[in-house]
Amino acid sequence: MMRCTRIVLVICFCWILPGIHIIAQEVAKNHGWEILFDGTNVDQWRGYNKASFPDYGWKIEDGLLIVEKSGMGEEGNAGDIITKKKYRDFELELDFMISDTSNSGIMYLVVEKEGVPAWHNAPEYQILDNPTYEAMLGDWMDTHRTADNYDLQMADKDYSKPVGKWNKARIVKKENHVEHWLNGHKTIEYEINSPEWKALVANSKFNEYPGFAQAKEGHIALQDHGHRVSFRNIRIREL
């Protein structure tokens, strides 16, 4: 009898779960959220400098959007993906889960230029397997940990969850003010083109790129850095 009850409960749960997911999406839409990935399709995305979504390197599996491990480092495999739409002022939320040695990022204000990587002009919310890279790179990791403003600012504390656990990223951009959040904690904030910002850029790898973070609006990008990272619950709200 107990076995039959458990089977019935599992069947009911599996039947109810999709309905809950649909209801959650409708609630989000009613509060101004645009669903960028609902676990079933990539209609809101395409490859960077490409007309369509990559045929390989990215996949949907078990309701997750996954960039696959290729071992190709910064060159990636299929390349970065971007939203079809551009955004000016926004609040972006998503969940991500890293694997061993994961390296990726969320870029915003992305401007497409043929032959030019997206990161040349777009600020980046770093996604990284912090402990692994800290063991290899030591102090170089400052400004390169998860939720840092890549190569510019570091968080006061590591709020990331380890390999195999879900993390919640949040990025808020309103005019020139930008905030990075991780698992409910604000990690960094800055004002684009402020004196402090200009000093940070001048002392970073981005000092070679005069167009860095200068676009008034741009695409959101998920980075293919040759490492497996899973994403879910991707949504954005224009401000």
Buried (B, 14 or more C-beta within 10 A) or exposed (E): EEEEEEEEEEEEEEEEEEEEBEEEBEEBEEEEBBBBBBBEEBEBBBBBBBEEBBEEBBEEEEBBBBBBBBEBEEEBBBBBBBBEBBBBBBBBBBBBBBBEBBBBBBBBBBBBEEEBBBBBBBBBBBBBBBBBBBEEEEEEBEBBBBBBBBBBBBBEEBBBBEBEEEBBBBBBBEEEEBBBBBBEBBBBEBEBEEEEBEEBBEEBEBEEBEEBBEBEBBBBBBBBBBBBBBBBBBBBBEE
